[in-house]
Amino acid sequence: MKEKNAEALLHNLKQINAPHVRFLFLDDSSEDSTLSILRKKTAEWKEADVLTGRPLPAGWTGKNYACHQLAEKADTDFLCFIDADVRVTPDTINVFQETAHSRQAKLLTGFPKFPVSVHWPPCLCLCSILLLHCIFRSCPQIIPHALFSPRLTGPSSL
C-alpha cells in the first residue's frame, strides 16, 4: 500500500455498509510511513487489524504472497482483496456477496473504476482484457496448471 493512498482508503472502507465485516491490512516491509498511518488510524477501529508479513519465499510474487497471508488469517467464507488506490461504494461488499450467492460462484473478479482525468487508462484496461482473452483462447493447455497454483493467482492491478 502506498502512503498517499492509506488515509483515503481507510476513510473509504469505514463507509462500507455490510454486517460482520473485518478488514485486515498487511505490512510487507513498506519503507514509507504507511505502517504508522495504518496503526494510528486503526487503533480504535475494532473491525480492523494490521498484520506483519513474513519474508517473501522463493517462487512467490509480492502481491500474491500478501493475499495468501491475509487469507490464512481471515476467519470468514468471503474474502475481498483490493488495492490501496481503489475506492468502493458503501454497498460493494453486499453486492459482491449477493452476486456470488445468486450465481453460486466460488470466485468473482471485478474491474474497479479508477478516478482518472485522461482517457488512456480505460483503453489499457480494455487492452488487458483482450490480451488475456487471446492468450487463454490460443493456449488452453496452460489454464489447468494456472488454476491449481496459488502462486499464479492474484488480483488485477493497473
C-alpha contacts under 8 A as a table, 3 or more apart, distances in Angstrom:
res1	aa1	res2	aa2	distance
1	M	5	N	7.10
1	M	6	A	6.76
1	M	30	S	7.78
1	M	34	T	6.95
1	M	83	D	7.20
1	M	84	A	5.42
2	K	5	N	5.56
2	K	6	A	6.41
2	K	32	D	7.74
2	K	34	T	6.39
2	K	84	A	6.94
3	E	6	A	5.08
3	E	7	E	7.62
3	E	32	D	6.58
3	E	33	S	5.96
3	E	34	T	4.44
3	E	37	I	7.56
4	K	7	E	7.22
4	K	8	A	7.93
5	N	8	A	5.47
5	N	9	L	5.95
5	N	84	A	5.72
5	N	85	D	5.79
6	A	9	L	5.24
6	A	10	L	6.22
6	A	34	T	6.45
6	A	37	I	6.99
6	A	38	L	6.99
6	A	84	A	6.54
7	E	10	L	5.19
7	E	11	H	6.19
7	E	37	I	7.17
7	E	38	L	7.85
7	E	41	K	7.75
8	A	11	H	5.20
8	A	12	N	6.10
9	L	12	N	5.01
9	L	13	L	6.08
9	L	84	A	6.01
9	L	85	D	7.15
9	L	86	V	7.49
9	L	87	R	6.71
10	L	13	L	5.15
10	L	14	K	6.27
10	L	41	K	7.54
11	H	14	K	5.36
11	H	15	Q	6.99
12	N	15	Q	5.48
12	N	16	I	7.39
12	N	87	R	6.44
12	N	88	V	6.78
12	N	89	T	7.89
13	L	16	I	5.45
13	L	88	V	7.31
13	L	90	P	7.96
15	Q	89	T	7.65
15	Q	90	P	5.39
16	I	88	V	7.89
16	I	89	T	6.91
16	I	90	P	4.07
16	I	91	D	6.33
16	I	92	T	7.38
16	I	93	I	7.41
17	N	90	P	5.03
17	N	91	D	5.73
17	N	93	I	7.84
17	N	94	N	7.79
18	A	21	V	6.24
18	A	90	P	7.87
18	A	91	D	7.04
18	A	93	I	6.49
18	A	94	N	6.11
21	V	47	E	6.80
22	R	47	E	4.78
22	R	48	A	5.92
23	F	47	E	5.98
23	F	48	A	4.61
23	F	49	D	6.44
24	L	48	A	5.81
24	L	49	D	5.06
24	L	50	V	5.99
24	L	51	L	7.06
24	L	70	L	6.78
24	L	74	A	7.82
25	F	48	A	7.63
25	F	49	D	6.25
25	F	50	V	4.74
25	F	51	L	5.99
25	F	70	L	7.70
26	L	50	V	5.83
26	L	51	L	4.78
26	L	52	T	5.82
26	L	53	G	5.95
26	L	66	A	6.83
26	L	70	L	7.01
27	D	30	S	6.40
27	D	35	L	6.43
27	D	50	V	7.07
27	D	51	L	6.07
27	D	52	T	5.00
27	D	53	G	5.55
28	D	52	T	6.61
28	D	53	G	4.86
28	D	54	R	7.26
28	D	55	P	7.89
28	D	66	A	7.20
29	S	52	T	7.96
29	S	53	G	7.27
30	S	33	S	7.77
30	S	34	T	6.90
30	S	35	L	7.17
31	E	34	T	7.92
32	D	35	L	7.65
33	S	36	S	5.49
33	S	37	I	6.29
34	T	37	I	5.12
34	T	38	L	6.12
35	L	38	L	5.09
35	L	39	R	6.11
36	S	39	R	5.14
36	S	40	K	6.02
37	I	40	K	5.23
37	I	41	K	6.00
38	L	41	K	5.28
38	L	42	T	5.88
38	L	50	V	7.04
39	R	42	T	5.39
39	R	43	A	5.79
39	R	50	V	6.76
40	K	43	A	5.48
41	K	44	E	7.39
41	K	45	W	7.61
42	T	45	W	4.83
42	T	46	K	7.73
42	T	48	A	6.05
42	T	49	D	7.08
42	T	50	V	7.82
43	A	46	K	7.90
45	W	48	A	5.69
46	K	49	D	7.87
53	G	66	A	7.10
53	G	69	Q	7.21
56	L	60	W	6.78
56	L	61	T	7.51
56	L	62	G	6.76
56	L	65	Y	7.02
57	P	60	W	6.03
59	G	151	R	7.29
60	W	64	N	6.88
60	W	65	Y	6.14
60	W	151	R	5.59
61	T	64	N	5.56
61	T	65	Y	6.08
61	T	151	R	7.23
62	G	65	Y	5.29
62	G	66	A	6.10
63	K	66	A	5.05
63	K	67	C	6.24
63	K	154	G	7.08
63	K	155	P	7.98
64	N	67	C	5.22
64	N	68	H	6.15
64	N	150	P	7.71
64	N	151	R	6.29
64	N	152	L	7.61
64	N	153	T	6.62
64	N	154	G	5.22
64	N	155	P	7.79
65	Y	68	H	4.89
65	Y	69	Q	6.18
65	Y	151	R	7.39
66	A	69	Q	5.23
66	A	70	L	6.28
67	C	70	L	5.06
67	C	71	A	6.08
67	C	81	F	7.19
67	C	154	G	7.37
68	H	71	A	5.12
68	H	72	E	6.31
68	H	150	P	7.84
69	Q	72	E	5.12
69	Q	73	K	6.59
70	L	73	K	5.25
70	L	74	A	6.23
71	A	74	A	5.11
71	A	79	L	7.33
74	A	79	L	7.77
76	T	79	L	7.12
78	F	97	Q	7.59
80	C	93	I	7.97
81	F	155	P	6.98
82	I	86	V	6.60
82	I	155	P	7.44
83	D	86	V	5.59
83	D	157	S	7.33
84	A	87	R	7.95
85	D	114	F	7.78
86	V	112	P	6.76
86	V	113	K	7.43
86	V	114	F	6.52
87	R	112	P	7.96
87	R	113	K	7.86
87	R	114	F	7.73
88	V	92	T	6.07
89	T	92	T	5.35
90	P	93	I	7.72
91	D	94	N	5.32
91	D	95	V	6.14
92	T	95	V	5.22
92	T	96	F	6.23
93	I	96	F	5.19
93	I	97	Q	6.14
94	N	97	Q	5.14
94	N	98	E	6.04
95	V	98	E	5.17
95	V	99	T	6.01
96	F	99	T	5.12
96	F	100	A	6.08
96	F	108	L	7.63
97	Q	100	A	5.15
97	Q	101	H	6.11
98	E	101	H	5.13
98	E	102	S	6.00
99	T	102	S	5.21
99	T	103	R	6.04
99	T	105	A	7.87
100	A	103	R	5.36
100	A	104	Q	5.61
100	A	105	A	4.72
100	A	106	K	6.90
100	A	107	L	7.42
100	A	108	L	6.86
101	H	104	Q	4.94
101	H	105	A	6.55
102	S	105	A	7.82
105	A	108	L	6.84
109	T	155	P	7.92
111	F	156	S	7.85
116	V	119	H	7.63
116	V	121	P	7.46
118	V	121	P	7.22
119	H	122	P	6.35
119	H	123	C	7.12
120	W	123	C	5.07
120	W	124	L	6.30
121	P	124	L	5.00
121	P	125	C	6.30
122	P	125	C	5.03
122	P	126	L	6.28
123	C	126	L	5.11
123	C	127	C	6.12
124	L	127	C	4.96
124	L	128	S	6.10
125	C	128	S	5.08
125	C	129	I	6.37
125	C	158	L	7.57
126	L	129	I	5.16
126	L	130	L	6.25
127	C	130	L	5.11
127	C	131	L	6.01
128	S	131	L	5.07
128	S	132	L	6.17
129	I	132	L	5.23
129	I	133	H	6.18
130	L	133	H	5.01
130	L	134	C	6.20
131	L	134	C	5.13
131	L	135	I	6.15
132	L	135	I	5.09
132	L	136	F	6.11
133	H	136	F	5.41
133	H	137	R	5.86
134	C	137	R	5.11
134	C	138	S	5.99
135	I	138	S	5.42
135	I	139	C	5.86
136	F	139	C	5.15
136	F	140	P	5.48
136	F	142	I	7.71
136	F	143	I	6.97
137	R	140	P	5.99
139	C	142	I	6.10
139	C	143	I	7.69
140	P	143	I	5.50
140	P	144	P	7.99
141	Q	144	P	6.68
141	Q	145	H	7.75
142	I	145	H	5.46
142	I	146	A	6.21
143	I	146	A	5.17
143	I	147	L	6.07
144	P	147	L	5.22
144	P	148	F	6.65
145	H	148	F	5.74
145	H	149	S	6.76
146	A	149	S	5.60
146	A	152	L	5.87
146	A	153	T	7.40
147	L	150	P	7.77
147	L	152	L	7.66
147	L	153	T	7.49
149	S	152	L	5.55
149	S	153	T	7.06
150	P	153	T	5.38
150	P	154	G	8.00
151	R	154	G	7.96
